[in-house]
């Protein structure tokens, strides 16, 4: 199953659907996690953190 995480477009929105830790847990459960570039930046997560998951 694929799980997509879009970048938020609403003004002042800082939340992201999942964290890199949750992405890693999902990958270990054999889900395919696709995170849009910059999706976690406003919440303090860099793209490379999601890539490492």
Protein Blocks (a to p, Z undefined) as FASTA:
>chain_A
ZZdddddfbehiabdfbdfklmmmmmmnopacdddehklmmnopafklmmmZZ
